């Protein structure tokens, strides 16, 4: 039986097997994190280093989409009561 794929966390260096951790392919780059804590640390670093004017409109759009999802779910819950 072949050995499962193993990844190395880009934040802490810990090696973890496929099926665990967080693996994201972004363009040609593979982002591998052994835990959500390491993924959060990476996100924090990205937000600190990328100028706000480059990301702000995308972040705003995503926040608006998520808030709309929450409102929709709340409406569905209200209708059931």
N, C-alpha and C positions, 0 to 999 in steps of 0.2 A: 504494500500500500504506500503510495507516495506521501511524502511529508508535506503538510500544509504550508502555504505561503507564510512567510514571517516578515514583519515590518519593524522598522526602527523609528521610535518617536523622535520627531525633529526638535522637540523642546528638551526632553530629559535624557534621551538616548536609550530608553528601555526598549527591549525587543519584545514583541507580542505577536501571537498567531493570528491568522486570518479569522475573521468572525468576532474578534474582540477589538476594542479601541475604535477609533474613528479614522476612516481612510477616505480622503476626498481627492478626486482627480480634477484639477482646475487648469484647463488648457493642456499644456504639456508637462505641468508640474504635479507631482504626487505629494499631497500633504498627509502625513501620518502622525496620529496622536494616540498615545496609549490610554489616555483618559480624557474626560470632559474638562478636567482642570487644566491639562496641557493645551487643549483646544482653546479654552477661554484665555489663557495666557497669550497664545499666539494672536487671537483676535484683538486683545488689548494692545499688543505691540503694533499690529497693522494700523489700528485706529490712532495710535500715538504718532506714527511715522508718516502716514499718508496725509497730505494737506486736506483740511476739511472741505475746501471748495471742490475737490475731486470726488469725494464720496457723499457729501451731504445730500444731494438730490436723490441718490439711490437709497440711502438710509431712510430718508423721509418717505419715499414711495413704499418701501417695505413695511415701515411702521404703520403707514396708512392702510395698507392691505391687511395687515394682521389685526388692526383695530376693527376693520370692517368685518373680518371673520368672527371676531369676538362678539360684535353687535348682532350679527346674524344668529350665532349660537344662542345668545341671550334671548332673542326674539322667539326662537323655536322653543326654548324652555318655558317662556312666559305663556305661549299658546297651549302648552300641555297642562298647565295648572288650572 
